[in-house]
Each structure stands twice: as structure tokens, then as C-alpha cells.
Amino acid sequence: MIPTNKARISRQVLRGWQLYLLLILPLFYLILFRYAPMYGAQIAFKNYSITKGIWDSPWIGFNHFIRFFNSYDFWRIMKNTLLLSVYHLTVTFPFPILFALGLHYIANVKFRKLMQLITYAPHFISVVVMVGLIMQFLSPRTGPMAAFGEWLGFQMPNVMGDAAWFKSVYVWSDVWQHTGFSCIIFLAALAGIDPALHEAALMDGASKLRRIWHIDLPGIMPIAVILLILNVGRIFDLGFEKVLLMQNPLNTRSSEIIDTYVYNTGLKSMVPNFSYASAIGLFKNVIAFILVMSVNQLSKKFGQSSLW
């Protein structure tokens, strides 16, 4: 008797029941923290009241979205968010790849491990401590940069109080903190490249740059494309805590992004407006979803790896 599809699937599940058991916890996490909150997204279209609850709050359609689009701060916030997001992605994405290639070609094993240890360590510093270090380092009165400038004969400007410096401080401090840790996946991809390709290239007299260009980069390109697509999906998730901690009245003109605007106007005010905050957050997520779909389709069109 030929087994049915149902019986065949049941046997496969029973054969690998340990693996399916391991799936329960992450699946529960996804359902509880990712899919269940989607029910509450409807308050973006309602005049939400805590006493009435989500279901009984009056429906007002797209009023909150229209209010956000017509607000005085809309274009400034969108400009700040887009500029900081593109700046951050443009700078932080290629650095782990370049650093992984550099580590991969270091012949001295002890020196390579020392470099890995030094560059991995900043990743584990908390956001609060990191911002505190930035504040102390760039302090125009007591920071080491101020002392160095005084030694050279000029006065250190108030970097954290200048809106023009905010984006660069945010992005390059992220490069210092996360490049070492982010390159781990690229080091793993480089380790999986067939050594015979490098041996053949060496026999042909190829230089290191030629080997990087023709062997290493094509070898890690599928991983790089997948990570790029995922990073584009998180392009508006800039690290709300760090931006908020670095923000002050002097740099708000440049540092106010969508997430901090939601916090300050929708949640921090005397009368929190949860519906308005949810509408802005939903708008941000829809834009991120469109970007992921677009980048994924472009990747497929040019014959590269894609998420689906």
C-alpha cells in the first residue's frame, strides 16, 4: 500500500521529533511578541481609549495619518530619518566586509586573535555606557579631545551641541562599536571558500587583491546580499535608545527622527496619544516593508541571492 502524504509527513515528524521540539520555544516567541501585537495595530485607525479598550474605541479611519502628514515637523523628521538611515547603512555595511577580508589575510594567528578580541569587545558595551563615553570623550571642557586640541593650540568645539555633527558622531561611533562583531559572519563565509581556488590562483601568480576580487568577494556575495536586504528592512530602526540619549535641545534640529518623535509627542506628553503614536509606527513599518520587497526583487532581477 502506497503511504499517503499525511502518513509520510507524520513519519517524518516522528523521526525528527527532537528538532520539532526545539522549534516550540522560538515559535512561541514569534507568536507572542511578533504576531499577537498585530491585533493592537488597529488602534492606529481608532480614537483609542483605555477605558473602552481596543475593540470598543471609535473608528476614525486615516485621521491620525493625515494629522502626521500635515504636521509642521513631518518633512524635517522624514529628512532626518532618511539622511541618518542612508548614511548609517552606507558606512556601516561595507566596513565589516573590509575588516573580515583584512583579518582573513593576517598570517600571524596570535595577532589575528588579538585584533578580533579588541574589535569584538566594544559590541558588548551597553548603549547607556556607550553614550556616556561619547559625551565624556567629546566634552569641550574636560574631554581628551579638548585636551588634545588645547595642546595643539585651538579650542575644541561643542560637538554634541552642534546639529551638523550629530549624524557623523552617531554613525562613526556605531562603526567603532559593531564592526568587529558584525564581521564574524563574513569570516565564517570566507572560511567556507574552497582552498583549491586560492591554490590555483597562486599557481597562476594572482596577487592578494586579485584573489580578493575574483574569489573572496564572489564567495561571500550571497551572504552580503541577504544581509543587505535585512538591513534595508531595518533602515528606519536606527537604535531609538542611542538617538534619544544623544539628543539635546541644541541638536534636536538634526537628531529628531521618527522614533524619538513618536516617543516625545505620542507617549511622553501629559496626555499620551497611543493611537497617533501607533499610526506613525505603522507608517514607518509599511515603508520598511516596501523597501524590503523592492530590494529583494532587484536582487532577484540581477541574479543574486534573495530572501524568497
Phi and psi restraints in degrees (value plus and minus 20) as a CYANA .aco file:
   2 ILE   PHI     -97.4   -57.4
   2 ILE   PSI     104.3   144.3
   3 PRO   PHI     -87.5   -47.5
   3 PRO   PSI     123.3   163.3
   4 THR   PHI     -95.7   -55.7
   4 THR   PSI     147.0   187.0
   5 ASN   PHI     -79.8   -39.8
   5 ASN   PSI     -57.7   -17.7
   6 LYS   PHI     -84.0   -44.0
   6 LYS   PSI     -63.1   -23.1
   7 ALA   PHI     -87.7   -47.7
   7 ALA   PSI     -58.3   -18.3
   8 ARG   PHI     -84.3   -44.3
   8 ARG   PSI     -61.9   -21.9
   9 ILE   PHI     -86.5   -46.5
   9 ILE   PSI     -59.8   -19.8
  10 SER   PHI     -81.7   -41.7
  10 SER   PSI     -61.5   -21.5
  11 ARG   PHI     -85.1   -45.1
  11 ARG   PSI     -60.0   -20.0
  12 GLN   PHI     -83.8   -43.8
  12 GLN   PSI     -59.9   -19.9
  13 VAL   PHI     -84.9   -44.9
  13 VAL   PSI     -63.9   -23.9
  14 LEU   PHI     -86.2   -46.2
  14 LEU   PSI     -55.4   -15.4
  15 ARG   PHI     -87.0   -47.0
  15 ARG   PSI     -56.0   -16.0
  16 GLY   PHI    -135.7   -95.7
  16 GLY   PSI      21.0    61.0
  17 TRP   PHI     -81.9   -41.9
  17 TRP   PSI     -48.3    -8.3
  18 GLN   PHI     -84.6   -44.6
  18 GLN   PSI     -60.5   -20.5
  19 LEU   PHI     -86.7   -46.7
  19 LEU   PSI     -60.6   -20.6
  20 TYR   PHI     -88.0   -48.0
  20 TYR   PSI     -51.3   -11.3
  21 LEU   PHI     -85.6   -45.6
  21 LEU   PSI     -58.5   -18.5
  22 LEU   PHI     -85.9   -45.9
  22 LEU   PSI     -44.6    -4.6
  23 LEU   PHI     -94.7   -54.7
  23 LEU   PSI     -38.1     1.9
  24 ILE   PHI     -82.2   -42.2
  24 ILE   PSI     -67.4   -27.4
  25 LEU   PHI     -84.4   -44.4
  25 LEU   PSI     -71.1   -31.1
  26 PRO   PHI     -84.4   -44.4
  26 PRO   PSI     -53.1   -13.1
  27 LEU   PHI     -86.1   -46.1
  27 LEU   PSI     -60.6   -20.6
  28 PHE   PHI     -83.2   -43.2
  28 PHE   PSI     -59.9   -19.9
  29 TYR   PHI     -81.8   -41.8
  29 TYR   PSI     -65.7   -25.7
  30 LEU   PHI     -82.3   -42.3
  30 LEU   PSI     -63.4   -23.4
  31 ILE   PHI     -86.4   -46.4
  31 ILE   PSI     -63.5   -23.5
  32 LEU   PHI     -92.9   -52.9
  32 LEU   PSI     -62.3   -22.3
  33 PHE   PHI    -126.1   -86.1
  33 PHE   PSI     -31.7     8.3
  34 ARG   PHI    -133.5   -93.5
  34 ARG   PSI     -62.9   -22.9
  35 TYR   PHI    -115.0   -75.0
  35 TYR   PSI     -59.6   -19.6
  36 ALA   PHI     -80.3   -40.3
  36 ALA   PSI     -61.4   -21.4
  37 PRO   PHI     -83.1   -43.1
  37 PRO   PSI     -35.8     4.2
  38 MET   PHI     -82.4   -42.4
  38 MET   PSI     -45.4    -5.4
  39 TYR   PHI     -80.4   -40.4
  39 TYR   PSI     -57.0   -17.0
  40 GLY   PHI     -96.6   -56.6
  40 GLY   PSI     -29.1    10.9
  41 ALA   PHI     -85.3   -45.3
  41 ALA   PSI     -37.2     2.8
  42 GLN   PHI     -88.8   -48.8
  42 GLN   PSI     -36.0     4.0
  43 ILE   PHI     -88.1   -48.1
  43 ILE   PSI     -34.3     5.7
  44 ALA   PHI     -84.9   -44.9
  44 ALA   PSI     -41.8    -1.8
  45 PHE   PHI    -127.0   -87.0
  45 PHE   PSI      -8.1    31.9
  46 LYS   PHI    -149.5  -109.5
  46 LYS   PSI     141.9   181.9
  47 ASN   PHI    -111.8   -71.8
  47 ASN   PSI      62.6   102.6
  48 TYR   PHI     -86.2   -46.2
  48 TYR   PSI     115.6   155.6
  49 SER   PHI    -148.7  -108.7
  49 SER   PSI     110.6   150.6
  50 ILE   PHI     -81.6   -41.6
  50 ILE   PSI     -57.7   -17.7
  51 THR   PHI     -88.5   -48.5
  51 THR   PSI     -53.8   -13.8
  52 LYS   PHI    -106.0   -66.0
  52 LYS   PSI     -44.0    -4.0
  53 GLY   PHI      65.0   105.0
  53 GLY   PSI     155.0   195.0
  54 ILE   PHI     -86.6   -46.6
  54 ILE   PSI     -66.4   -26.4
  55 TRP   PHI     -91.0   -51.0
  55 TRP   PSI     -57.3   -17.3
  56 ASP   PHI    -113.0   -73.0
  56 ASP   PSI     -23.8    16.2
  57 SER   PHI     -87.6   -47.6
  57 SER   PSI     123.2   163.2
  58 PRO   PHI     -87.6   -47.6
  58 PRO   PSI     121.0   161.0
  59 TRP   PHI    -101.5   -61.5
  59 TRP   PSI     109.0   149.0
  60 ILE   PHI    -146.5  -106.5
  60 ILE   PSI     -11.4    28.6
  61 GLY   PHI      49.1    89.1
  61 GLY   PSI    -151.5  -111.5
  62 PHE   PHI    -115.4   -75.4
  62 PHE   PSI      -0.3    39.7
  63 ASN   PHI     -78.3   -38.3
  63 ASN   PSI     -61.6   -21.6
  64 HIS   PHI     -87.4   -47.4
  64 HIS   PSI     -57.5   -17.5
  65 PHE   PHI     -85.7   -45.7
  65 PHE   PSI     -63.9   -23.9
  66 ILE   PHI     -82.8   -42.8
  66 ILE   PSI     -59.6   -19.6
  67 ARG   PHI     -81.2   -41.2
  67 ARG   PSI     -61.9   -21.9
  68 PHE   PHI     -87.1   -47.1
  68 PHE   PSI     -64.8   -24.8
  69 PHE   PHI     -83.3   -43.3
  69 PHE   PSI     -53.1   -13.1
  70 ASN   PHI    -110.7   -70.7
  70 ASN   PSI     -22.0    18.0
  71 SER   PHI     -89.1   -49.1
  71 SER   PSI     134.0   174.0
  72 TYR   PHI     -82.5   -42.5
  72 TYR   PSI     -51.5   -11.5
  73 ASP   PHI    -111.3   -71.3
  73 ASP   PSI     -21.6    18.4
  74 PHE   PHI     -77.0   -37.0
  74 PHE   PSI     -74.3   -34.3
  75 TRP   PHI     -88.7   -48.7
  75 TRP   PSI     -54.9   -14.9
  76 ARG   PHI     -85.5   -45.5
  76 ARG   PSI     -62.0   -22.0
  77 ILE   PHI     -87.5   -47.5
  77 ILE   PSI     -63.5   -23.5
  78 MET   PHI     -84.3   -44.3
  78 MET   PSI     -60.7   -20.7
  79 LYS   PHI     -82.9   -42.9
  79 LYS   PSI     -66.9   -26.9
  80 ASN   PHI     -81.2   -41.2
  80 ASN   PSI     -63.4   -23.4
  81 THR   PHI     -85.3   -45.3
  81 THR   PSI     -66.5   -26.5
  82 LEU   PHI     -86.6   -46.6
  82 LEU   PSI     -64.5   -24.5
  83 LEU   PHI     -83.1   -43.1
  83 LEU   PSI     -65.5   -25.5
  84 LEU   PHI     -87.0   -47.0
  84 LEU   PSI     -58.2   -18.2
  85 SER   PHI     -85.5   -45.5
  85 SER   PSI     -68.5   -28.5
  86 VAL   PHI     -85.9   -45.9
  86 VAL   PSI     -62.5   -22.5
  87 TYR   PHI     -79.0   -39.0
  87 TYR   PSI     -66.6   -26.6
  88 HIS   PHI     -83.6   -43.6
  88 HIS   PSI     -66.3   -26.3
  89 LEU   PHI     -87.2   -47.2
  89 LEU   PSI     -61.5   -21.5
  90 THR   PHI     -83.0   -43.0
  90 THR   PSI     -57.0   -17.0
  91 VAL   PHI    -107.6   -67.6
  91 VAL   PSI     -65.9   -25.9
  92 THR   PHI     -99.9   -59.9
  92 THR   PSI     -41.8    -1.8
  93 PHE   PHI     -93.7   -53.7
  93 PHE   PSI     -67.0   -27.0
  94 PRO   PHI     -95.7   -55.7
  94 PRO   PSI     -43.0    -3.0
  95 PHE   PHI     -81.1   -41.1
  95 PHE   PSI     -65.4   -25.4
  96 PRO   PHI     -80.3   -40.3
  96 PRO   PSI     -54.4   -14.4
  97 ILE   PHI     -86.0   -46.0
  97 ILE   PSI     -67.9   -27.9
  98 LEU   PHI     -83.5   -43.5
  98 LEU   PSI     -60.5   -20.5
  99 PHE   PHI     -87.9   -47.9
  99 PHE   PSI     -59.0   -19.0
 100 ALA   PHI     -84.0   -44.0
 100 ALA   PSI     -61.2   -21.2
 101 LEU   PHI     -82.9   -42.9
 101 LEU   PSI     -60.8   -20.8
 102 GLY   PHI     -83.9   -43.9
 102 GLY   PSI     -64.9   -24.9
 103 LEU   PHI     -84.7   -44.7
 103 LEU   PSI     -56.6   -16.6
 104 HIS   PHI     -82.7   -42.7
 104 HIS   PSI     -49.9    -9.9
 105 TYR   PHI    -119.9   -79.9
 105 TYR   PSI     -12.9    27.1
 106 ILE   PHI     -97.7   -57.7
 106 ILE   PSI      99.8   139.8
 107 ALA   PHI     -96.3   -56.3
 107 ALA   PSI     -55.4   -15.4
 108 ASN   PHI     -95.0   -55.0
 108 ASN   PSI      91.4   131.4
 109 VAL   PHI     -84.7   -44.7
 109 VAL   PSI     -62.4   -22.4
 110 LYS   PHI     -84.2   -44.2
 110 LYS   PSI     -62.1   -22.1
 111 PHE   PHI     -86.0   -46.0
 111 PHE   PSI     -58.2   -18.2
 112 ARG   PHI     -84.1   -44.1
 112 ARG   PSI     -62.5   -22.5
 113 LYS   PHI     -86.6   -46.6
 113 LYS   PSI     -56.9   -16.9
 114 LEU   PHI     -83.9   -43.9
 114 LEU   PSI     -63.0   -23.0
 115 MET   PHI     -83.5   -43.5
 115 MET   PSI     -59.9   -19.9
 116 GLN   PHI     -82.8   -42.8
 116 GLN   PSI     -64.1   -24.1
 117 LEU   PHI     -82.1   -42.1
 117 LEU   PSI     -64.4   -24.4
 118 ILE   PHI     -85.6   -45.6
 118 ILE   PSI     -60.0   -20.0
 119 THR   PHI    -103.8   -63.8
 119 THR   PSI     -44.1    -4.1
 120 TYR   PHI     -95.1   -55.1
 120 TYR   PSI     -54.5   -14.5
 121 ALA   PHI     -76.2   -36.2
 121 ALA   PSI     -63.8   -23.8
 122 PRO   PHI     -80.6   -40.6
 122 PRO   PSI     -44.0    -4.0
 123 HIS   PHI     -80.8   -40.8
 123 HIS   PSI     -48.9    -8.9
 124 PHE   PHI    -111.4   -71.4
 124 PHE   PSI     -15.1    24.9
 125 ILE   PHI     -99.0   -59.0
 125 ILE   PSI     112.9   152.9
 126 SER   PHI     -87.0   -47.0
 126 SER   PSI     139.6   179.6
 127 VAL   PHI     -81.9   -41.9
 127 VAL   PSI     -60.8   -20.8
 128 VAL   PHI     -83.4   -43.4
 128 VAL   PSI     -65.3   -25.3
 129 VAL   PHI     -85.1   -45.1
 129 VAL   PSI     -60.5   -20.5
 130 MET   PHI     -81.6   -41.6
 130 MET   PSI     -66.2   -26.2
 131 VAL   PHI     -85.3   -45.3
 131 VAL   PSI     -57.3   -17.3
 132 GLY   PHI     -81.3   -41.3
 132 GLY   PSI     -61.2   -21.2
 133 LEU   PHI     -83.4   -43.4
 133 LEU   PSI     -62.1   -22.1
 134 ILE   PHI     -82.1   -42.1
 134 ILE   PSI     -64.6   -24.6
 135 MET   PHI     -80.7   -40.7
 135 MET   PSI     -64.8   -24.8
 136 GLN   PHI     -88.0   -48.0
 136 GLN   PSI     -61.0   -21.0
 137 PHE   PHI     -86.2   -46.2
 137 PHE   PSI     -57.5   -17.5
 138 LEU   PHI    -119.1   -79.1
 138 LEU   PSI     -11.9    28.1
 139 SER   PHI     -80.1   -40.1
 139 SER   PSI     107.5   147.5
 140 PRO   PHI     -92.1   -52.1
 140 PRO   PSI     -28.3    11.7
 141 ARG   PHI    -131.3   -91.3
 141 ARG   PSI     -64.3   -24.3
 142 THR   PHI    -139.1   -99.1
 142 THR   PSI     -23.3    16.7
 143 GLY   PHI     -96.4   -56.4
 143 GLY   PSI     139.5   179.5
 144 PRO   PHI     -82.8   -42.8
 144 PRO   PSI     -51.3   -11.3
 145 MET   PHI     -85.7   -45.7
 145 MET   PSI     -57.2   -17.2
 146 ALA   PHI     -85.6   -45.6
 146 ALA   PSI     -60.8   -20.8
 147 ALA   PHI     -85.3   -45.3
 147 ALA   PSI     -59.8   -19.8
 148 PHE   PHI     -86.2   -46.2
 148 PHE   PSI     -62.1   -22.1
 149 GLY   PHI     -84.1   -44.1
 149 GLY   PSI     -59.8   -19.8
 150 GLU   PHI     -83.6   -43.6
 150 GLU   PSI     -57.6   -17.6
 151 TRP   PHI     -84.1   -44.1
 151 TRP   PSI     -55.3   -15.3
 152 LEU   PHI    -101.6   -61.6
 152 LEU   PSI     -32.7     7.3
 153 GLY   PHI      80.5   120.5
 153 GLY   PSI      -3.3    36.7
 154 PHE   PHI    -155.3  -115.3
 154 PHE   PSI     141.1   181.1
 155 GLN   PHI    -112.4   -72.4
 155 GLN   PSI     112.6   152.6
 156 MET   PHI     -91.7   -51.7
 156 MET   PSI     107.6   147.6
 157 PRO   PHI     -90.7   -50.7
 157 PRO   PSI     142.3   182.3
 158 ASN   PHI    -100.4   -60.4
 158 ASN   PSI      66.8   106.8
 159 VAL   PHI     -81.9   -41.9
 159 VAL   PSI     -65.1   -25.1
 160 MET   PHI     -92.3   -52.3
 160 MET   PSI     -33.9     6.1
 161 GLY   PHI    -118.9   -78.9
 161 GLY   PSI     -15.3    24.7
 162 ASP   PHI    -130.7   -90.7
 162 ASP   PSI      97.5   137.5
 163 ALA   PHI     -80.2   -40.2
 163 ALA   PSI     -48.9    -8.9
 164 ALA   PHI     -88.3   -48.3
 164 ALA   PSI     -43.4    -3.4
 165 TRP   PHI    -111.9   -71.9
 165 TRP   PSI     -33.3     6.7
 166 PHE   PHI     -78.3   -38.3
 166 PHE   PSI     -69.9   -29.9
 167 LYS   PHI     -81.6   -41.6
 167 LYS   PSI     -62.7   -22.7
 168 SER   PHI     -86.5   -46.5
 168 SER   PSI     -61.5   -21.5
 169 VAL   PHI     -82.4   -42.4
 169 VAL   PSI     -63.9   -23.9
 170 TYR   PHI     -82.0   -42.0
 170 TYR   PSI     -69.1   -29.1
 171 VAL   PHI     -89.6   -49.6
 171 VAL   PSI     -68.4   -28.4
 172 TRP   PHI     -94.5   -54.5
 172 TRP   PSI     -45.9    -5.9
 173 SER   PHI     -89.6   -49.6
 173 SER   PSI     -52.8   -12.8
 174 ASP   PHI     -87.0   -47.0
 174 ASP   PSI     -58.4   -18.4
 175 VAL   PHI     -80.1   -40.1
 175 VAL   PSI     -67.1   -27.1
 176 TRP   PHI     -83.1   -43.1
 176 TRP   PSI     -58.7   -18.7
 177 GLN   PHI     -99.0   -59.0
 177 GLN   PSI     -56.5   -16.5
 178 HIS   PHI    -134.5   -94.5
 178 HIS   PSI     -29.2    10.8
 179 THR   PHI     -80.1   -40.1
 179 THR   PSI     -66.0   -26.0
 180 GLY   PHI     -79.6   -39.6
 180 GLY   PSI     -64.9   -24.9
 181 PHE   PHI     -92.1   -52.1
 181 PHE   PSI     -57.0   -17.0
 182 SER   PHI     -89.3   -49.3
 182 SER   PSI     -41.2    -1.2
 183 CYS   PHI    -100.1   -60.1
 183 CYS   PSI     -26.0    14.0
 184 ILE   PHI     -78.6   -38.6
 184 ILE   PSI     -65.2   -25.2
 185 ILE   PHI     -85.6   -45.6
 185 ILE   PSI     -53.3   -13.3
 186 PHE   PHI     -93.7   -53.7
 186 PHE   PSI     -54.0   -14.0
 187 LEU   PHI     -83.6   -43.6
 187 LEU   PSI     -59.3   -19.3
 188 ALA   PHI     -85.0   -45.0
 188 ALA   PSI     -59.5   -19.5
 189 ALA   PHI     -86.9   -46.9
 189 ALA   PSI     -59.0   -19.0
 190 LEU   PHI     -85.6   -45.6
 190 LEU   PSI     -56.3   -16.3
 191 ALA   PHI     -87.8   -47.8
 191 ALA   PSI     -42.5    -2.5
 192 GLY   PHI    -106.5   -66.5
 192 GLY   PSI     -23.2    16.8
 193 ILE   PHI     -94.1   -54.1
 193 ILE   PSI     117.6   157.6
 194 ASP   PHI     -80.3   -40.3
 194 ASP   PSI      99.1   139.1
 195 PRO   PHI     -80.2   -40.2
 195 PRO   PSI     -43.8    -3.8
 196 ALA   PHI     -82.3   -42.3
 196 ALA   PSI     -49.3    -9.3
 197 LEU   PHI     -85.4   -45.4
 197 LEU   PSI     -62.0   -22.0
 198 HIS   PHI     -89.4   -49.4
 198 HIS   PSI     -57.7   -17.7
 199 GLU   PHI     -83.3   -43.3
 199 GLU   PSI     -62.2   -22.2
 200 ALA   PHI     -85.6   -45.6
 200 ALA   PSI     -58.8   -18.8
 201 ALA   PHI     -86.2   -46.2
 201 ALA   PSI     -59.5   -19.5
 202 LEU   PHI     -85.1   -45.1
 202 LEU   PSI     -57.4   -17.4
 203 MET   PHI     -83.5   -43.5
 203 MET   PSI     -51.8   -11.8
 204 ASP   PHI    -106.0   -66.0
 204 ASP   PSI     -20.4    19.6
 205 GLY   PHI      62.6   102.6
 205 GLY   PSI       3.4    43.4
 206 ALA   PHI     -92.4   -52.4
 206 ALA   PSI     118.7   158.7
 207 SER   PHI     -98.3   -58.3
 207 SER   PSI     152.6   192.6
 208 LYS   PHI     -82.6   -42.6
 208 LYS   PSI     -59.5   -19.5
 209 LEU   PHI     -83.7   -43.7
 209 LEU   PSI     -59.6   -19.6
 210 ARG   PHI     -85.6   -45.6
 210 ARG   PSI     -59.4   -19.4
 211 ARG   PHI     -87.2   -47.2
 211 ARG   PSI     -58.8   -18.8
 212 ILE   PHI     -83.3   -43.3
 212 ILE   PSI     -64.8   -24.8
 213 TRP   PHI     -90.5   -50.5
 213 TRP   PSI     -59.7   -19.7
 214 HIS   PHI    -119.9   -79.9
 214 HIS   PSI     -35.5     4.5
 215 ILE   PHI    -139.2   -99.2
 215 ILE   PSI     -76.5   -36.5
 216 ASP   PHI     -89.9   -49.9
 216 ASP   PSI     -69.4   -29.4
 217 LEU   PHI     -82.7   -42.7
 217 LEU   PSI     -65.4   -25.4
 218 PRO   PHI     -82.4   -42.4
 218 PRO   PSI     -50.9   -10.9
 219 GLY   PHI     -88.4   -48.4
 219 GLY   PSI     -55.6   -15.6
 220 ILE   PHI    -118.3   -78.3
 220 ILE   PSI     -20.8    19.2
 221 MET   PHI     -79.5   -39.5
 221 MET   PSI     -63.0   -23.0
 222 PRO   PHI     -78.4   -38.4
 222 PRO   PSI     -62.6   -22.6
 223 ILE   PHI     -85.0   -45.0
 223 ILE   PSI     -62.9   -22.9
 224 ALA   PHI     -82.3   -42.3
 224 ALA   PSI     -60.2   -20.2
 225 VAL   PHI     -87.3   -47.3
 225 VAL   PSI     -62.7   -22.7
 226 ILE   PHI     -81.2   -41.2
 226 ILE   PSI     -65.2   -25.2
 227 LEU   PHI     -85.5   -45.5
 227 LEU   PSI     -55.4   -15.4
 228 LEU   PHI     -83.9   -43.9
 228 LEU   PSI     -63.4   -23.4
 229 ILE   PHI     -81.5   -41.5
 229 ILE   PSI     -64.5   -24.5
 230 LEU   PHI     -84.7   -44.7
 230 LEU   PSI     -59.2   -19.2
 231 ASN   PHI     -87.4   -47.4
 231 ASN   PSI     -55.6   -15.6
 232 VAL   PHI     -84.4   -44.4
 232 VAL   PSI     -56.6   -16.6
 233 GLY   PHI     -85.1   -45.1
 233 GLY   PSI     -46.3    -6.3
 234 ARG   PHI    -123.4   -83.4
 234 ARG   PSI       1.4    41.4
 235 ILE   PHI     -84.3   -44.3
 235 ILE   PSI     -48.6    -8.6
 236 PHE   PHI    -112.2   -72.2
 236 PHE   PSI     -28.1    11.9
 237 ASP   PHI    -111.1   -71.1
 237 ASP   PSI      60.6   100.6
 238 LEU   PHI    -105.0   -65.0
 238 LEU   PSI     -18.7    21.3
 239 GLY   PHI      73.5   113.5
 239 GLY   PSI      54.9    94.9
 240 PHE   PHI     -74.2   -34.2
 240 PHE   PSI     -61.7   -21.7
 241 GLU   PHI     -82.9   -42.9
 241 GLU   PSI     -64.2   -24.2
 242 LYS   PHI     -86.8   -46.8
 242 LYS   PSI     -63.6   -23.6
 243 VAL   PHI     -82.0   -42.0
 243 VAL   PSI     -64.0   -24.0
 244 LEU   PHI     -84.7   -44.7
 244 LEU   PSI     -60.6   -20.6
 245 LEU   PHI     -90.2   -50.2
 245 LEU   PSI     -51.3   -11.3
 246 MET   PHI    -102.7   -62.7
 246 MET   PSI     -32.6     7.4
 247 GLN   PHI     -97.6   -57.6
 247 GLN   PSI     121.4   161.4
 248 ASN   PHI    -169.5  -129.5
 248 ASN   PSI     147.9   187.9
 249 PRO   PHI     -78.5   -38.5
 249 PRO   PSI     -42.0    -2.0
 250 LEU   PHI    -101.5   -61.5
 250 LEU   PSI     -46.9    -6.9
 251 ASN   PHI    -133.4   -93.4
 251 ASN   PSI     -10.3    29.7
 252 THR   PHI     -78.5   -38.5
 252 THR   PSI     -53.3   -13.3
 253 ARG   PHI     -75.8   -35.8
 253 ARG   PSI     -51.3   -11.3
 254 SER   PHI    -126.8   -86.8
 254 SER   PSI     -40.7    -0.7
 255 SER   PHI    -119.7   -79.7
 255 SER   PSI     -29.5    10.5
 256 GLU   PHI     -94.2   -54.2
 256 GLU   PSI      92.2   132.2
 257 ILE   PHI    -136.2   -96.2
 257 ILE   PSI    -199.0  -159.0
 258 ILE   PHI     -78.5   -38.5
 258 ILE   PSI     -66.4   -26.4
 259 ASP   PHI     -84.1   -44.1
 259 ASP   PSI     -63.5   -23.5
 260 THR   PHI     -90.7   -50.7
 260 THR   PSI     -52.4   -12.4
 261 TYR   PHI     -84.8   -44.8
 261 TYR   PSI     -62.3   -22.3
 262 VAL   PHI     -80.5   -40.5
 262 VAL   PSI     -63.3   -23.3
 263 TYR   PHI     -86.1   -46.1
 263 TYR   PSI     -64.8   -24.8
 264 ASN   PHI     -93.8   -53.8
 264 ASN   PSI     -59.0   -19.0
 265 THR   PHI    -116.4   -76.4
 265 THR   PSI     -53.1   -13.1
 266 GLY   PHI    -113.8   -73.8
 266 GLY   PSI     -47.9    -7.9
 267 LEU   PHI    -141.8  -101.8
 267 LEU   PSI     -52.2   -12.2
 268 LYS   PHI    -105.6   -65.6
 268 LYS   PSI     -35.6     4.4
 269 SER   PHI     -86.9   -46.9
 269 SER   PSI     146.4   186.4
 270 MET   PHI     -79.1   -39.1
 270 MET   PSI     -57.7   -17.7
 271 VAL   PHI    -137.6   -97.6
 271 VAL   PSI      75.4   115.4
 272 PRO   PHI     -79.7   -39.7
 272 PRO   PSI     115.9   155.9
 273 ASN   PHI    -131.0   -91.0
 273 ASN   PSI      68.7   108.7
 274 PHE   PHI     -85.9   -45.9
 274 PHE   PSI     -54.7   -14.7
 275 SER   PHI     -85.9   -45.9
 275 SER   PSI     -63.7   -23.7
 276 TYR   PHI     -84.3   -44.3
 276 TYR   PSI     -63.7   -23.7
 277 ALA   PHI     -83.2   -43.2
 277 ALA   PSI     -60.5   -20.5
 278 SER   PHI     -86.8   -46.8
 278 SER   PSI     -57.1   -17.1
 279 ALA   PHI     -83.3   -43.3
 279 ALA   PSI     -63.2   -23.2
 280 ILE   PHI     -86.1   -46.1
 280 ILE   PSI     -62.4   -22.4
 281 GLY   PHI     -83.5   -43.5
 281 GLY   PSI     -59.3   -19.3
 282 LEU   PHI     -86.4   -46.4
 282 LEU   PSI     -60.3   -20.3
 283 PHE   PHI     -78.9   -38.9
 283 PHE   PSI     -64.5   -24.5
 284 LYS   PHI     -82.0   -42.0
 284 LYS   PSI     -62.0   -22.0
 285 ASN   PHI     -90.0   -50.0
 285 ASN   PSI     -54.6   -14.6
 286 VAL   PHI     -84.9   -44.9
 286 VAL   PSI     -63.3   -23.3
 287 ILE   PHI     -81.3   -41.3
 287 ILE   PSI     -62.4   -22.4
 288 ALA   PHI     -83.2   -43.2
 288 ALA   PSI     -59.2   -19.2
 289 PHE   PHI     -83.9   -43.9
 289 PHE   PSI     -62.3   -22.3
 290 ILE   PHI     -83.3   -43.3
 290 ILE   PSI     -60.3   -20.3
 291 LEU   PHI     -84.4   -44.4
 291 LEU   PSI     -62.7   -22.7
 292 VAL   PHI     -82.1   -42.1
 292 VAL   PSI     -65.1   -25.1
 293 MET   PHI     -81.6   -41.6
 293 MET   PSI     -61.7   -21.7
 294 SER   PHI     -86.6   -46.6
 294 SER   PSI     -67.2   -27.2
 295 VAL   PHI     -85.9   -45.9
 295 VAL   PSI     -57.1   -17.1
 296 ASN   PHI     -84.4   -44.4
 296 ASN   PSI     -62.1   -22.1
 297 GLN   PHI     -86.7   -46.7
 297 GLN   PSI     -59.2   -19.2
 298 LEU   PHI     -83.2   -43.2
 298 LEU   PSI     -59.9   -19.9
 299 SER   PHI     -82.9   -42.9
 299 SER   PSI     -62.4   -22.4
 300 LYS   PHI     -86.4   -46.4
 300 LYS   PSI     -57.3   -17.3
 301 LYS   PHI     -84.5   -44.5
 301 LYS   PSI     -56.5   -16.5
 302 PHE   PHI    -112.3   -72.3
 302 PHE   PSI      -6.7    33.3
 303 GLY   PHI      56.0    96.0
 303 GLY   PSI      -1.4    38.6
 304 GLN   PHI    -115.8   -75.8
 304 GLN   PSI     159.3   199.3
 305 SER   PHI     -87.4   -47.4
 305 SER   PSI     137.1   177.1
 306 SER   PHI    -167.4  -127.4
 306 SER   PSI     145.8   185.8
 307 LEU   PHI     -94.2   -54.2
 307 LEU   PSI     -51.1   -11.1
